[in-house]
Amino acid sequence: MPHYKIKVLRCYNSPKILTVTASNSQQAIRAAAADLRNEGVTDARGLEVIGQVKSLRD
């Protein structure tokens, strides 16, 4: 499965970058949203797929 970098735009803090594994970009957005919920992030106002990465070292 490919890895995607997701930029989380936040209301009160600086943007956060997440790297998630998913089959496509839509699934990557869903995985990022689930990660944010698990972390208790409540000030997210947008998720954007920055791009697909070949490895987690990028």
Backbone as XML, in Angstrom:
<?xml version="1.0"?>
<chain id="A" units="angstrom">
  <residue number="1" name="MET">
    <atom name="N" x="0.832" y="-1.183" z="0.000"/>
    <atom name="CA" x="0.000" y="0.000" z="0.000"/>
    <atom name="C" x="0.880" y="1.251" z="0.000"/>
  </residue>
  <residue number="2" name="PRO">
    <atom name="N" x="0.463" y="2.259" z="-0.721"/>
    <atom name="CA" x="1.253" y="3.502" z="-0.749"/>
    <atom name="C" x="1.068" y="4.329" z="0.527"/>
  </residue>
  <residue number="3" name="HIS">
    <atom name="N" x="2.004" y="5.225" z="0.744"/>
    <atom name="CA" x="1.980" y="6.148" z="1.871"/>
    <atom name="C" x="1.613" y="7.530" z="1.344"/>
  </residue>
  <residue number="4" name="TYR">
    <atom name="N" x="0.811" y="8.263" z="2.108"/>
    <atom name="CA" x="0.391" y="9.609" z="1.731"/>
    <atom name="C" x="0.743" y="10.583" z="2.835"/>
  </residue>
  <residue number="5" name="LYS">
    <atom name="N" x="1.174" y="11.775" z="2.442"/>
    <atom name="CA" x="1.380" y="12.846" z="3.407"/>
    <atom name="C" x="0.126" y="13.705" z="3.415"/>
  </residue>
  <residue number="6" name="ILE">
    <atom name="N" x="-0.404" y="13.932" z="4.605"/>
    <atom name="CA" x="-1.624" y="14.704" z="4.793"/>
    <atom name="C" x="-1.291" y="15.943" z="5.624"/>
  </residue>
  <residue number="7" name="LYS">
    <atom name="N" x="-1.687" y="17.100" z="5.144"/>
    <atom name="CA" x="-1.508" y="18.347" z="5.892"/>
    <atom name="C" x="-2.813" y="18.655" z="6.613"/>
  </residue>
  <residue number="8" name="VAL">
    <atom name="N" x="-2.722" y="18.848" z="7.917"/>
    <atom name="CA" x="-3.882" y="19.163" z="8.737"/>
    <atom name="C" x="-3.835" y="20.648" z="9.063"/>
  </residue>
  <residue number="9" name="LEU">
    <atom name="N" x="-4.805" y="21.388" z="8.548"/>
    <atom name="CA" x="-4.904" y="22.810" z="8.864"/>
    <atom name="C" x="-5.642" y="22.935" z="10.181"/>
  </residue>
  <residue number="10" name="ARG">
    <atom name="N" x="-5.070" y="23.738" z="11.090"/>
    <atom name="CA" x="-5.643" y="23.845" z="12.428"/>
    <atom name="C" x="-6.012" y="25.283" z="12.747"/>
  </residue>
  <residue number="11" name="CYS">
    <atom name="N" x="-6.990" y="25.457" z="13.609"/>
    <atom name="CA" x="-7.470" y="26.796" z="13.973"/>
    <atom name="C" x="-6.505" y="27.517" z="14.909"/>
  </residue>
  <residue number="12" name="TYR">
    <atom name="N" x="-6.021" y="26.829" z="15.905"/>
    <atom name="CA" x="-5.274" y="27.494" z="16.969"/>
    <atom name="C" x="-3.795" y="27.143" z="17.003"/>
  </residue>
  <residue number="13" name="ASN">
    <atom name="N" x="-3.368" y="26.142" z="16.267"/>
    <atom name="CA" x="-1.972" y="25.713" z="16.261"/>
    <atom name="C" x="-1.453" y="25.706" z="14.833"/>
  </residue>
  <residue number="14" name="SER">
    <atom name="N" x="-0.157" y="25.523" z="14.706"/>
    <atom name="CA" x="0.430" y="25.452" z="13.371"/>
    <atom name="C" x="-0.020" y="24.167" z="12.670"/>
  </residue>
  <residue number="15" name="PRO">
    <atom name="N" x="0.025" y="24.153" z="11.332"/>
    <atom name="CA" x="-0.387" y="22.940" z="10.602"/>
    <atom name="C" x="0.430" y="21.721" z="11.030"/>
  </residue>
  <residue number="16" name="LYS">
    <atom name="N" x="-0.178" y="20.580" z="10.919"/>
    <atom name="CA" x="0.454" y="19.312" z="11.291"/>
    <atom name="C" x="0.521" y="18.441" z="10.054"/>
  </residue>
  <residue number="17" name="ILE">
    <atom name="N" x="1.613" y="17.701" z="9.893"/>
    <atom name="CA" x="1.773" y="16.783" z="8.769"/>
    <atom name="C" x="1.707" y="15.348" z="9.299"/>
  </residue>
  <residue number="18" name="LEU">
    <atom name="N" x="0.833" y="14.554" z="8.709"/>
    <atom name="CA" x="0.709" y="13.136" z="9.052"/>
    <atom name="C" x="1.097" y="12.295" z="7.849"/>
  </residue>
  <residue number="19" name="THR">
    <atom name="N" x="1.689" y="11.146" z="8.093"/>
    <atom name="CA" x="1.956" y="10.178" z="7.037"/>
    <atom name="C" x="1.113" y="8.949" z="7.331"/>
  </residue>
  <residue number="20" name="VAL">
    <atom name="N" x="0.254" y="8.600" z="6.384"/>
    <atom name="CA" x="-0.635" y="7.461" z="6.571"/>
    <atom name="C" x="-0.495" y="6.483" z="5.410"/>
  </residue>
  <residue number="21" name="THR">
    <atom name="N" x="-0.858" y="5.247" z="5.658"/>
    <atom name="CA" x="-0.849" y="4.210" z="4.639"/>
    <atom name="C" x="-2.288" y="3.929" z="4.232"/>
  </residue>
  <residue number="22" name="ALA">
    <atom name="N" x="-2.542" y="3.990" z="2.928"/>
    <atom name="CA" x="-3.895" y="3.760" z="2.432"/>
    <atom name="C" x="-3.834" y="3.331" z="0.971"/>
  </residue>
  <residue number="23" name="SER">
    <atom name="N" x="-4.936" y="2.776" z="0.487"/>
    <atom name="CA" x="-4.969" y="2.307" z="-0.894"/>
    <atom name="C" x="-5.158" y="3.446" z="-1.894"/>
  </residue>
  <residue number="24" name="ASN">
    <atom name="N" x="-5.792" y="4.544" z="-1.457"/>
    <atom name="CA" x="-5.959" y="5.711" z="-2.331"/>
    <atom name="C" x="-6.041" y="6.971" z="-1.472"/>
  </residue>
  <residue number="25" name="SER">
    <atom name="N" x="-6.097" y="8.126" z="-2.111"/>
    <atom name="CA" x="-6.064" y="9.375" z="-1.359"/>
    <atom name="C" x="-7.314" y="9.580" z="-0.500"/>
  </residue>
  <residue number="26" name="GLN">
    <atom name="N" x="-8.458" y="9.094" z="-0.958"/>
    <atom name="CA" x="-9.679" y="9.235" z="-0.158"/>
    <atom name="C" x="-9.575" y="8.422" z="1.130"/>
  </residue>
  <residue number="27" name="GLN">
    <atom name="N" x="-9.042" y="7.219" z="1.032"/>
    <atom name="CA" x="-8.838" y="6.399" z="2.228"/>
    <atom name="C" x="-7.800" y="7.038" z="3.147"/>
  </residue>
  <residue number="28" name="ALA">
    <atom name="N" x="-6.808" y="7.726" z="2.566"/>
    <atom name="CA" x="-5.790" y="8.406" z="3.360"/>
    <atom name="C" x="-6.412" y="9.519" z="4.199"/>
  </residue>
  <residue number="29" name="ILE">
    <atom name="N" x="-7.363" y="10.266" z="3.620"/>
    <atom name="CA" x="-8.069" y="11.315" z="4.364"/>
    <atom name="C" x="-8.844" y="10.701" z="5.530"/>
  </residue>
  <residue number="30" name="ARG">
    <atom name="N" x="-9.515" y="9.588" z="5.275"/>
    <atom name="CA" x="-10.278" y="8.914" z="6.336"/>
    <atom name="C" x="-9.354" y="8.428" z="7.452"/>
  </residue>
  <residue number="31" name="ALA">
    <atom name="N" x="-8.207" y="7.866" z="7.077"/>
    <atom name="CA" x="-7.252" y="7.380" z="8.075"/>
    <atom name="C" x="-6.690" y="8.540" z="8.893"/>
  </residue>
  <residue number="32" name="ALA">
    <atom name="N" x="-6.400" y="9.662" z="8.240"/>
    <atom name="CA" x="-5.887" y="10.828" z="8.953"/>
    <atom name="C" x="-6.926" y="11.371" z="9.929"/>
  </residue>
  <residue number="33" name="ALA">
    <atom name="N" x="-8.186" y="11.422" z="9.502"/>
    <atom name="CA" x="-9.247" y="11.893" z="10.389"/>
    <atom name="C" x="-9.388" y="10.988" z="11.607"/>
  </residue>
  <residue number="34" name="ALA">
    <atom name="N" x="-9.280" y="9.699" z="11.397"/>
    <atom name="CA" x="-9.363" y="8.755" z="12.518"/>
    <atom name="C" x="-8.188" y="8.950" z="13.474"/>
  </residue>
  <residue number="35" name="ASP">
    <atom name="N" x="-6.983" y="9.171" z="12.930"/>
    <atom name="CA" x="-5.804" y="9.426" z="13.771"/>
    <atom name="C" x="-5.997" y="10.683" z="14.610"/>
  </residue>
  <residue number="36" name="LEU">
    <atom name="N" x="-6.545" y="11.727" z="13.997"/>
    <atom name="CA" x="-6.774" y="12.974" z="14.732"/>
    <atom name="C" x="-7.781" y="12.767" z="15.861"/>
  </residue>
  <residue number="37" name="ARG">
    <atom name="N" x="-8.839" y="12.024" z="15.590"/>
    <atom name="CA" x="-9.827" y="11.742" z="16.633"/>
    <atom name="C" x="-9.185" y="10.981" z="17.786"/>
  </residue>
  <residue number="38" name="ASN">
    <atom name="N" x="-8.340" y="9.990" z="17.455"/>
    <atom name="CA" x="-7.681" y="9.196" z="18.493"/>
    <atom name="C" x="-6.724" y="10.039" z="19.328"/>
  </residue>
  <residue number="39" name="GLU">
    <atom name="N" x="-6.096" y="11.049" z="18.705"/>
    <atom name="CA" x="-5.173" y="11.931" z="19.422"/>
    <atom name="C" x="-5.906" y="13.010" z="20.217"/>
  </residue>
  <residue number="40" name="GLY">
    <atom name="N" x="-7.193" y="13.191" z="19.962"/>
    <atom name="CA" x="-7.955" y="14.211" z="20.653"/>
    <atom name="C" x="-7.796" y="15.601" z="20.058"/>
  </residue>
  <residue number="41" name="VAL">
    <atom name="N" x="-7.386" y="15.689" z="18.809"/>
    <atom name="CA" x="-7.242" y="16.982" z="18.146"/>
    <atom name="C" x="-8.638" y="17.499" z="17.813"/>
  </residue>
  <residue number="42" name="THR">
    <atom name="N" x="-8.963" y="18.665" z="18.353"/>
    <atom name="CA" x="-10.306" y="19.211" z="18.154"/>
    <atom name="C" x="-10.315" y="20.497" z="17.340"/>
  </residue>
  <residue number="43" name="ASP">
    <atom name="N" x="-9.139" y="21.032" z="16.992"/>
    <atom name="CA" x="-9.111" y="22.309" z="16.277"/>
    <atom name="C" x="-8.790" y="22.156" z="14.787"/>
  </residue>
  <residue number="44" name="ALA">
    <atom name="N" x="-8.908" y="20.946" z="14.249"/>
    <atom name="CA" x="-8.644" y="20.741" z="12.822"/>
    <atom name="C" x="-9.772" y="21.377" z="12.008"/>
  </residue>
  <residue number="45" name="ARG">
    <atom name="N" x="-9.399" y="22.087" z="10.949"/>
    <atom name="CA" x="-10.418" y="22.702" z="10.102"/>
    <atom name="C" x="-10.299" y="22.278" z="8.653"/>
  </residue>
  <residue number="46" name="GLY">
    <atom name="N" x="-9.299" y="21.464" z="8.335"/>
    <atom name="CA" x="-9.167" y="20.983" z="6.971"/>
    <atom name="C" x="-8.065" y="19.955" z="6.835"/>
  </residue>
  <residue number="47" name="LEU">
    <atom name="N" x="-8.258" y="19.014" z="5.924"/>
    <atom name="CA" x="-7.259" y="17.998" z="5.612"/>
    <atom name="C" x="-6.946" y="18.097" z="4.129"/>
  </residue>
  <residue number="48" name="GLU">
    <atom name="N" x="-5.669" y="18.053" z="3.802"/>
    <atom name="CA" x="-5.250" y="18.163" z="2.406"/>
    <atom name="C" x="-4.195" y="17.111" z="2.114"/>
  </residue>
  <residue number="49" name="VAL">
    <atom name="N" x="-4.370" y="16.382" z="1.030"/>
    <atom name="CA" x="-3.363" y="15.415" z="0.618"/>
    <atom name="C" x="-2.236" y="16.187" z="-0.068"/>
  </residue>
  <residue number="50" name="ILE">
    <atom name="N" x="-1.059" y="16.143" z="0.516"/>
    <atom name="CA" x="0.091" y="16.822" z="-0.079"/>
    <atom name="C" x="0.642" y="15.999" z="-1.225"/>
  </residue>
  <residue number="51" name="GLY">
    <atom name="N" x="0.702" y="14.685" z="-1.023"/>
    <atom name="CA" x="1.195" y="13.821" z="-2.088"/>
    <atom name="C" x="1.476" y="12.420" z="-1.578"/>
  </residue>
  <residue number="52" name="GLN">
    <atom name="N" x="1.836" y="11.592" z="-2.501"/>
    <atom name="CA" x="2.156" y="10.206" z="-2.198"/>
    <atom name="C" x="3.669" y="10.113" z="-2.049"/>
  </residue>
  <residue number="53" name="VAL">
    <atom name="N" x="4.138" y="9.380" z="-1.057"/>
    <atom name="CA" x="5.557" y="9.200" z="-0.857"/>
    <atom name="C" x="5.911" y="7.737" z="-1.098"/>
  </residue>
  <residue number="54" name="LYS">
    <atom name="N" x="7.126" y="7.522" z="-1.540"/>
    <atom name="CA" x="7.548" y="6.166" z="-1.863"/>
    <atom name="C" x="7.964" y="5.390" z="-0.631"/>
  </residue>
  <residue number="55" name="SER">
    <atom name="N" x="8.478" y="6.108" z="0.370"/>
    <atom name="CA" x="8.873" y="5.437" z="1.599"/>
    <atom name="C" x="8.684" y="6.399" z="2.760"/>
  </residue>
  <residue number="56" name="LEU">
    <atom name="N" x="8.717" y="5.877" z="3.947"/>
    <atom name="CA" x="8.541" y="6.719" z="5.129"/>
    <atom name="C" x="9.751" y="7.592" z="5.396"/>
  </residue>
  <residue number="57" name="ARG">
    <atom name="N" x="10.826" y="7.412" z="4.676"/>
    <atom name="CA" x="12.020" y="8.244" z="4.845"/>
    <atom name="C" x="11.902" y="9.592" z="4.150"/>
  </residue>
  <residue number="58" name="ASP">
    <atom name="N" x="10.936" y="9.740" z="3.241"/>
    <atom name="CA" x="10.751" y="11.012" z="2.505"/>
    <atom name="C" x="10.275" y="12.115" z="3.429"/>
  </residue>
</chain>
